[in-house]
Amino acid sequence: MGGGLMQLVSYGAQDVYISGNPQITFWKILYKRHTNFAVESIEVTFNGQADFNKRVTAIINRNADLMYKTYVQVVLPVVDLEGTSSDFRWVHYIGHRLIKQVEVEIGGQRIDRQYGDWMQIWTQLSTDAGTVRALDSIIGNTPDLVLLKDSNGQPLDAPCGSEEITKSCIGRAGTPAKTLYIPLQFWFCRNPGVAIPLIALQYHEVRINVDFETLPNCSYATGSRGSSVSLAAASLYVDYCYLDTEERRRFAQQSHEYLIEQVQYTGAESITSSSNKIQLNFNHPVKELFWVVQRDSFVDCSSGGEANQSYLGQQPFNYSDDWDMSVGLLSSFTNDTTSDQPTTNTSGATGSNSSNYLLAKLLVDADVRCDGKNPVEVAKLQLNGQDRFTEREGSYFDKVQPYQHHSRCPSTGINVYSFALRPEEHQPSGTCNFSRIDKATLQLTVSVNTVTGSNTAQVRVYALNYNVLRVMSGMGGLAYSN
């Protein structure tokens, strides 16, 4: 008797719990047939010229039946430093930094509002490790944009230039034009089952409002060349879904109720001491809380501020308790006037003064940082004066909770507490109804380095909650307001 047959006949009473009265087989695949549909990505233009520090609106035309994944497409301009005495770089994760806030409206009612800061936090938690490099590329966290450029670098490539491929690892005299695709994180963008039914909104318009950040908050520049640039172009790309005739008719005629997700944010709270109590003025069933503590100096873009003075620009997504030194350190590999550095043998290099640009690129791609630790030393959540959990160290919130509930662990200082088992899924798996809580308080003790001396900081707390979107008689609106 063969070994496989021996295993097959070794069947006892315990096996009844595993394979008695079987309901499935692994040897004949079963599948479900789906309704016929098609998806097309269509560009939607903004009303007005999109630029830094501008607010623009896109009206979502009813080109198809449903509205699904949506991206903000932004074209960064060429910043050519050749022949000037200038330095320039875009800040890390420039795509998220560009978005001050973005809103979706239905019939003039704001359904959800999100922020670049929130989008950075959420993607740090929910992006699968295998797609991180793709996300970094489409939101502009790439060496050609974030490494410091100066006027001593090699000239930028001309269109169809003959030497274009021979200088890929050499510091350039500027940053190239680049198209970013910034994925929005609204409820309808993350789950096809809650795509917006445009076909059922005959009397209500869907609008996307985008507020862009100011240029000084998005870049570091010395000299005049990089301090007065404008966005080359901006628009939306929307995945429109076409339904087959019968399903399209049902969507148009029937009423709909969607369980949707919203982001709540009540503003930043300034802190100057190590022990703090943050009041949480949230509503609705909340499935997860997110909070960061950020030193004010990290986003100080004044001429004498530390960000511009010593660290080559702001660090808006540095949530640790100390400066990230990596940008300044990498500038020694990208500044072509520095002589005490390794050289490249790439054709077109400038001898002993050439940059070891390859090393700098590797460090950026690997997301190597020289920052501090989590500013949160300990934290505790209280609901109506009762401890929701005992006081925990900061590492519990930026390491253990993400490990337990999310696709990956985020950068240092992104703290979360989940009431849900699987908060990334649309299916509810646990909530806390803050509408029924009279007083919620987040007690934080922050590190000395966060508020020492003249240092001040801000605490930003976000909540991800459920609400109900009702669509009937050609109109849509929220079932529960704040």
C-alpha positions in Angstrom: 0.0 0.0 0.0 1.3 3.4 -0.9 1.9 6.1 1.7 -0.9 8.3 0.3 -3.4 5.5 0.5 -2.2 4.8 4.1 -3.0 8.4 5.0 -6.4 8.1 3.3 -7.6 5.1 5.2 -6.3 6.3 8.5 -9.7 7.8 9.3 -11.0 8.0 12.9 -13.6 9.6 15.1 -11.8 12.9 15.3 -11.8 13.3 11.5 -15.6 13.6 11.5 -15.2 17.1 12.8 -13.0 18.0 9.9 -14.2 16.1 6.8 -17.5 14.4 7.9 -20.5 15.4 5.8 -18.3 17.6 3.5 -19.7 20.8 2.1 -16.8 21.8 -0.3 -14.2 20.2 -2.4 -10.8 21.6 -3.3 -10.7 19.6 -6.5 -13.5 21.2 -8.5 -13.6 25.0 -8.5 -16.9 26.8 -7.9 -17.5 30.4 -9.0 -20.3 32.9 -9.1 -21.4 34.6 -12.3 -21.6 38.4 -12.0 -23.6 41.1 -13.8 -22.1 42.5 -16.9 -20.3 45.9 -16.5 -17.4 47.9 -17.9 -15.1 50.5 -16.3 -13.5 53.5 -18.0 -11.2 56.1 -16.5 -12.3 59.5 -17.7 -10.6 62.9 -17.1 -12.7 65.5 -15.4 -11.5 69.1 -15.5 -11.7 71.6 -12.7 -13.6 74.9 -12.9 -10.9 77.5 -12.8 -7.1 77.3 -12.9 -5.6 74.9 -10.3 -2.5 76.2 -8.6 -0.8 76.5 -5.2 -3.1 78.1 -2.5 -6.1 77.8 -4.8 -9.5 76.1 -4.3 -11.0 74.4 -7.4 -14.2 72.4 -8.0 -14.9 69.5 -10.4 -18.5 68.7 -11.3 -18.9 65.0 -11.9 -20.9 64.6 -15.1 -23.2 61.6 -15.5 -21.0 60.1 -18.2 -21.8 56.6 -16.8 -23.8 54.9 -14.1 -21.5 54.7 -11.1 -18.5 56.7 -9.8 -15.7 54.6 -8.4 -11.9 55.1 -7.8 -10.9 58.8 -8.2 -7.4 60.4 -8.5 -6.2 63.9 -8.5 -3.8 64.3 -11.4 -1.2 67.0 -10.9 1.6 68.0 -13.2 4.6 69.5 -11.4 6.5 72.0 -13.4 10.1 71.9 -14.5 12.4 73.8 -12.1 15.6 74.5 -14.0 18.4 75.9 -11.8 21.1 76.0 -14.5 22.9 79.3 -14.6 21.6 80.4 -11.1 22.9 80.2 -7.6 19.9 78.3 -6.3 18.9 75.1 -4.5 15.5 73.4 -4.8 13.6 70.2 -3.7 10.0 69.1 -3.3 9.2 67.9 0.2 8.7 64.2 0.8 5.3 62.7 -0.3 4.6 65.9 -2.3 1.4 64.5 -3.7 -0.2 64.2 -0.2 1.3 67.5 0.9 -0.3 69.3 -2.1 -3.8 68.4 -0.8 -4.7 70.8 2.0 -8.2 69.3 2.0 -10.6 67.6 -0.4 -14.4 67.3 -0.1 -17.1 65.4 -1.8 -20.6 67.1 -2.1 -23.9 65.7 -3.2 -26.6 68.2 -3.9 -24.7 70.9 -2.1 -24.3 68.9 1.1 -20.8 67.9 2.2 -20.7 64.2 2.7 -17.0 63.8 3.6 -13.9 65.9 3.9 -10.4 64.5 4.0 -6.9 66.0 4.4 -3.5 65.3 2.9 -2.3 64.6 6.4 -5.0 62.0 6.9 -4.3 60.5 3.4 -0.6 60.1 4.4 -1.6 58.4 7.7 -4.1 56.0 6.1 -1.9 54.9 3.2 1.0 54.3 5.7 -1.3 51.8 7.4 -3.3 50.3 4.7 -1.0 50.1 1.6 0.2 46.5 1.0 4.0 46.2 1.3 4.1 45.0 -2.3 2.6 48.2 -3.7 4.4 50.8 -1.6 7.0 51.6 -4.3 4.2 52.2 -6.8 2.4 54.5 -4.4 5.6 56.4 -3.6 6.1 56.9 -7.4 2.6 58.2 -8.2 2.6 60.6 -5.2 6.1 61.9 -5.9 8.2 60.5 -3.1 11.0 59.7 -5.6 14.7 60.8 -5.7 14.3 63.0 -8.8 11.9 65.2 -6.8 12.9 65.0 -3.1 16.7 65.0 -3.2 18.3 68.4 -3.0 19.1 69.9 -6.4 21.5 72.8 -7.1 22.7 74.8 -10.0 26.0 72.9 -10.2 24.4 69.7 -11.3 24.2 68.2 -14.7 21.7 70.0 -17.0 18.2 68.6 -17.2 17.3 66.4 -20.1 16.0 68.1 -23.2 12.9 66.3 -24.8 14.2 63.3 -26.8 17.8 64.2 -25.8 20.4 61.9 -27.1 22.2 61.5 -23.7 19.1 61.1 -21.6 19.8 57.5 -20.5 23.5 58.0 -19.7 22.9 60.4 -16.7 20.3 58.6 -14.6 22.6 58.5 -11.5 24.0 62.0 -11.6 22.7 65.0 -9.6 20.8 67.4 -11.9 20.5 71.2 -11.9 16.8 71.1 -11.1 13.7 68.8 -11.0 11.9 67.5 -14.0 8.2 68.0 -14.9 6.3 65.0 -13.4 2.7 63.9 -13.4 1.4 62.7 -10.0 -1.7 60.6 -9.5 -2.9 61.1 -6.0 -5.5 58.4 -5.0 -8.4 59.8 -3.0 -9.5 57.7 0.0 -13.2 58.4 0.2 -15.6 55.5 0.9 -16.6 55.0 -2.8 -12.9 54.9 -3.8 -12.1 51.9 -1.7 -15.1 49.5 -2.2 -17.0 48.9 -5.5 -20.1 47.9 -3.5 -20.5 51.6 -2.3 -19.7 53.3 -5.6 -21.8 56.5 -6.0 -24.9 55.7 -8.1 -24.8 58.7 -10.5 -27.7 57.1 -12.5 -29.9 57.5 -9.4 -29.0 61.2 -8.7 -30.9 62.8 -11.5 -31.6 66.0 -9.5 -28.4 66.3 -7.4 -24.9 67.1 -8.6 -21.8 65.4 -7.3 -18.8 67.8 -6.8 -15.2 67.3 -5.7 -13.6 70.4 -4.1 -9.9 70.5 -3.8 -7.9 73.1 -1.7 -4.2 73.1 -2.7 -1.4 74.0 -0.3 0.9 77.0 -0.6 4.2 76.7 -2.5 6.4 77.4 0.6 4.7 74.5 2.4 5.5 72.1 -0.5 9.1 72.9 -1.4 12.5 74.1 -0.2 14.1 76.8 -2.4 17.0 79.3 -2.2 17.4 82.0 -4.8 14.6 83.2 -7.0 14.2 80.3 -9.5 12.3 77.9 -7.4 10.3 80.3 -5.3 7.8 81.4 -7.9 6.7 78.2 -9.8 3.1 77.2 -10.6 1.4 73.9 -11.2 1.6 73.0 -14.9 -1.9 71.3 -14.9 -4.4 69.5 -12.6 -7.5 67.5 -13.1 -9.4 64.5 -11.8 -9.4 61.0 -13.2 -12.6 59.1 -12.3 -13.3 55.4 -12.9 -16.8 55.5 -14.4 -18.7 52.2 -14.3 -21.2 51.2 -17.0 -24.0 48.8 -16.0 -25.9 46.4 -18.2 -29.5 47.4 -19.2 -31.5 45.5 -16.5 -29.2 46.5 -13.6 -29.0 50.1 -14.8 -32.8 50.2 -14.7 -33.0 48.9 -11.2 -30.3 51.4 -10.0 -32.3 54.3 -11.6 -35.7 53.4 -10.2 -35.0 52.0 -6.7 -34.1 53.7 -3.5 -30.7 53.0 -2.0 -29.1 53.0 1.4 -25.3 52.8 1.7 -23.3 52.3 4.8 -20.4 54.7 4.2 -17.3 55.7 6.0 -16.4 59.3 7.0 -13.4 61.0 8.5 -13.9 63.3 11.5 -11.4 65.9 12.4 -12.0 68.8 14.8 -8.8 70.7 14.4 -5.3 70.6 15.9 -4.7 71.3 19.6 -1.5 73.1 20.7 0.4 71.7 23.6 3.3 73.2 25.6 3.7 70.6 28.4 4.4 66.9 28.6 1.1 66.0 30.3 -2.1 66.7 28.2 -5.8 65.9 28.1 -7.3 66.1 24.6 -11.1 66.3 24.4 -12.5 64.2 21.6 -15.7 65.8 20.1 -16.7 63.1 17.8 -20.1 61.6 16.8 -21.4 58.4 15.2 -20.2 54.8 15.5 -16.4 55.2 15.3 -14.3 52.2 14.3 -10.8 53.6 14.8 -9.0 56.5 16.2 -5.7 58.0 14.8 -3.5 60.6 16.4 -0.1 62.2 15.8 1.9 64.7 17.8 4.1 67.0 15.7 6.5 69.7 16.7 5.6 73.1 15.3 9.1 73.7 14.1 8.8 70.8 11.6 6.4 72.9 9.5 7.8 76.4 10.1 8.7 77.8 6.7 9.7 81.3 7.8 13.1 82.4 6.6 14.6 82.0 10.0 12.8 78.9 10.9 14.7 75.7 11.6 13.0 73.9 8.6 14.6 76.3 6.1 17.7 77.1 8.1 19.1 73.7 8.8 17.0 70.9 7.5 16.4 71.8 3.8 12.7 72.3 4.1 9.7 71.4 6.1 9.0 67.8 7.3 5.2 67.8 7.3 5.0 64.0 7.6 7.6 63.6 10.3 5.6 62.5 13.4 8.6 61.6 15.5 10.0 63.8 18.3 13.2 64.9 16.5 14.3 66.2 13.1 14.8 63.7 10.2 18.5 64.3 9.4 18.5 62.1 6.3 17.7 64.9 3.8 20.6 67.0 5.0 22.9 64.0 5.1 22.0 62.9 1.6 22.7 66.4 0.3 26.4 65.6 0.6 25.8 63.0 -2.1 23.7 65.2 -4.3 25.6 68.5 -4.1 28.1 68.6 -6.9 30.3 71.1 -5.1 31.3 68.6 -2.4 34.6 66.9 -3.0 34.9 64.5 0.0 32.5 61.9 -1.4 32.6 58.7 -3.6 32.4 59.3 -7.3 30.6 57.6 -10.1 32.1 56.3 -13.3 29.0 57.2 -15.3 29.6 58.8 -18.6 29.1 62.5 -18.3 30.2 62.7 -14.6 32.4 65.6 -13.5 35.4 63.8 -12.0 36.0 63.9 -8.2 33.2 66.4 -7.6 30.5 64.1 -9.1 27.7 62.8 -6.8 27.3 59.3 -5.6 23.7 59.7 -6.6 23.0 56.0 -6.8 23.6 55.7 -3.0 21.3 58.6 -2.3 18.6 57.0 -4.5 18.9 53.7 -2.7 18.4 55.3 0.7 15.4 57.2 -0.5 13.8 54.1 -2.0 14.5 52.2 1.1 12.8 54.9 3.2 15.8 55.2 5.5 15.3 57.9 8.1 17.3 59.5 10.8 14.5 60.8 13.0 13.4 60.5 16.6 11.1 58.2 18.5 7.3 58.3 19.0 6.5 61.5 20.9 3.8 59.6 22.8 5.4 58.2 25.9 2.1 56.8 27.3 -1.6 57.3 26.4 -5.0 56.4 27.8 -8.5 56.8 26.5 -11.3 57.7 28.9 -15.1 57.5 28.1 -17.4 59.3 30.5 -14.6 59.3 33.1 -14.0 55.5 32.8 -10.8 54.1 31.5 -11.4 52.4 28.1 -8.1 50.6 28.6 -5.2 50.9 31.0 -2.4 53.3 30.3 -0.1 52.0 27.5 3.3 52.9 26.2 3.5 54.7 22.8 4.9 51.7 21.1 1.6 49.9 21.7 -0.2 52.4 19.5 2.3 52.8 16.7 3.5 49.2 16.6 1.2 46.7 18.3 -2.1 48.1 17.1 -1.0 48.4 13.4 0.5 44.9 13.5 -2.7 43.6 14.9 -5.2 45.4 12.6 -3.5 46.8 9.5 -1.6 45.8 6.4 1.7 47.2 7.5 3.3 49.1 10.4 3.5 52.9 9.6 6.3 55.4 10.1 7.2 56.4 13.7 4.6 58.4 15.6 1.4 57.3 13.8 -0.7 56.1 16.7 -3.9 54.2 16.3 -6.5 52.5 18.4 -9.1 50.2 16.7 -12.5 49.3 18.0 -12.9 47.0 15.0 -11.3 43.6 14.4 -10.6 44.5 10.7 -10.8 48.3 10.3 -9.6 48.3 6.7 -12.6 46.3 5.6 -15.9 47.9 4.8 -17.8 45.2 6.7 -18.3 46.4 10.3 -16.4 44.4 12.8 -16.7 46.6 15.9 -17.4 50.2 16.7 -17.8 52.7 19.6 -20.8 55.0 19.3 -19.4 58.4 20.2 -22.9 60.0 19.8 -23.8 58.2 23.0 -20.6 59.2 24.9 -21.0 62.5 26.8 -17.2 63.1 27.3 -14.3 61.3 25.7 -10.7 62.2 26.6 -7.4 61.1 25.2 -4.7 61.5 27.9 -1.2 61.8 26.5 2.2 62.1 28.1 4.7 63.3 25.4 8.5 63.1 25.4 10.6 65.8 26.8 12.2 66.4 23.4 8.7 67.3 22.0 8.0 70.3 24.2 11.4 71.0 25.8 12.6 74.6 26.0 10.8 76.8 23.5 9.5 73.8 21.5 5.7 73.6 21.1 3.7 71.0 19.3 0.3 70.1 17.9 -1.9 67.1 18.5 -4.1 66.0 15.6 -6.8 63.3 16.2 -8.8 61.7 13.4 -11.8 59.3 13.7 -13.1 56.9 11.1 -16.8 56.5 11.5 -19.8 54.9 9.8 -22.8 56.9 8.5 -25.7 56.1 6.1 -26.1 57.7 2.7 -29.7 57.6 1.3 -30.5 58.0 -2.4 -34.1 58.3 -3.4 -36.3 60.2 -5.8 -33.2 61.4 -7.7 -31.6 63.0 -4.6 -29.0 61.9 -2.0 -28.2 62.9 1.6 -26.9 61.7 4.9 -29.2 59.9 7.3 -27.4 61.2 10.4 -25.8 64.7 10.8 -23.3 65.8 13.3 
